[in-house]
Amino acid sequence: MSGGSFPGNTRVLRGTYRLAWRPYTQMEGPGGEFRCLTVFVTPNPAQAQPLHDG
């Protein structure tokens, strides 16, 4: 069961994606560094899957 109001991810990713964590914010104290990871995926129009209501 997933939270939120978005439908579950039903996409299959193929290929290679370069991932790089980036600094997001710094809080005081140990373990205060927060980083983010954003993955940009360009769909292949020839294999597009229709969106469906959740």
C-alpha positions in Angstrom: 0.0 0.0 0.0 1.4 3.4 -0.9 0.6 6.7 0.7 -0.6 9.9 -0.9 -3.0 10.5 -3.7 -0.8 9.5 -6.6 -1.2 6.1 -8.4 1.6 3.6 -8.0 4.5 3.6 -10.4 3.8 1.2 -13.2 6.7 2.1 -15.5 9.6 -0.1 -16.4 12.9 1.8 -16.8 15.6 0.5 -19.2 19.0 1.7 -19.9 21.5 3.6 -17.8 20.9 6.7 -15.7 23.7 8.8 -14.2 22.8 9.6 -10.6 24.4 12.3 -8.5 23.4 13.4 -5.0 23.4 17.2 -4.6 23.6 19.2 -1.4 20.1 20.5 -0.4 20.5 22.2 3.0 22.8 22.1 6.1 21.5 22.1 9.6 23.5 22.4 12.8 24.9 19.4 14.5 26.1 15.9 13.4 24.2 14.4 10.5 22.8 17.8 9.6 23.6 17.6 5.9 20.6 16.9 3.7 21.0 15.9 0.1 18.6 15.3 -2.8 18.6 13.0 -5.8 16.7 14.0 -8.8 16.3 11.6 -11.8 15.2 12.9 -15.1 13.6 10.3 -17.3 12.6 11.1 -20.9 9.8 8.8 -22.1 10.1 7.0 -25.4 7.0 8.1 -27.4 7.0 4.9 -29.4 6.4 2.9 -26.2 4.2 5.4 -24.4 1.9 3.9 -21.8 -1.5 5.6 -21.3 -2.1 7.2 -18.0 -4.9 5.6 -16.0 -7.0 6.8 -13.0 -5.9 5.4 -9.8 
